[in-house]
Amino acid sequence: MIIIKNRLKQLRESLGITQEQLGDLVGVSRQAINAIETEKYEPSIWLAYDISKVFNCMIEDIFLFEVSERKSRAQLSKGMV
């Protein structure tokens, strides 16, 4: 199972911009930025790209992909333990 972590809050604060300002720059709400920062929502590849352009870095510098040993709910329900 792949888990996506991110450094969005750290990067945003280093630029001194609010969630609302970042949302305005990439065309989403403050709530969407908050949900991404708290890892409750994973952005589309297009939104991740737009965010990376704000910080002038690669997507992989913001969004960190990790492999988890934990099984997903779908795997557990299929008996893939």
C-alpha positions in Angstrom: 0.0 0.0 0.0 1.3 3.4 -1.0 1.0 6.3 1.5 1.4 9.9 0.4 2.9 12.3 2.9 3.6 15.9 2.2 5.7 18.9 3.2 3.1 21.4 2.0 2.6 23.3 5.3 6.4 23.6 5.8 6.9 25.0 2.3 3.9 27.3 2.4 5.0 28.8 5.8 8.5 29.3 4.5 7.1 31.5 1.8 5.0 33.3 4.3 1.7 32.7 2.6 -1.6 31.5 4.0 -3.7 28.5 3.0 -6.1 30.9 1.4 -3.4 32.6 -0.6 -2.0 29.3 -1.8 -5.5 28.1 -2.7 -6.0 31.3 -4.8 -2.7 30.7 -6.6 -3.7 27.2 -7.6 -7.5 27.6 -8.0 -8.8 25.7 -5.0 -10.3 26.6 -1.6 -8.5 27.2 1.7 -10.3 24.1 2.9 -8.8 22.0 0.1 -5.3 23.2 1.0 -6.0 22.4 4.6 -7.2 18.9 3.7 -4.0 18.3 1.7 -1.7 19.5 4.4 -3.4 17.3 7.0 -3.3 14.3 4.6 -7.0 13.9 4.5 -7.1 14.5 0.8 -4.6 13.5 -2.0 -4.5 16.1 -4.8 -4.8 15.2 -8.5 -1.6 15.1 -10.5 -2.6 18.4 -12.1 -3.1 20.1 -8.7 0.1 18.7 -7.4 1.8 20.0 -10.5 0.3 23.5 -10.0 1.4 23.5 -6.3 4.9 22.5 -7.3 5.1 25.4 -9.7 4.2 27.8 -6.8 7.2 26.5 -4.9 9.5 26.2 -8.0 10.3 22.6 -7.2 9.4 19.1 -8.4 6.3 17.3 -7.2 8.5 14.7 -5.4 9.9 17.5 -3.3 6.5 18.2 -1.8 4.7 14.9 -2.0 6.5 11.9 -0.5 5.5 8.4 -1.6 6.1 5.7 1.0 5.3 2.0 1.0 3.3 0.9 4.1 3.2 -2.6 5.5 -0.3 -2.0 6.6 -3.0 -3.6 4.4 -5.7 -1.5 2.8 -9.4 -2.1 3.7 -9.9 -3.7 0.2 -7.0 -6.1 0.8 -8.3 -7.1 4.2 -11.9 -7.6 2.9 -10.5 -9.9 0.1 -8.5 -11.9 2.7 -5.2 -10.7 1.4 -3.6 -10.5 4.8 
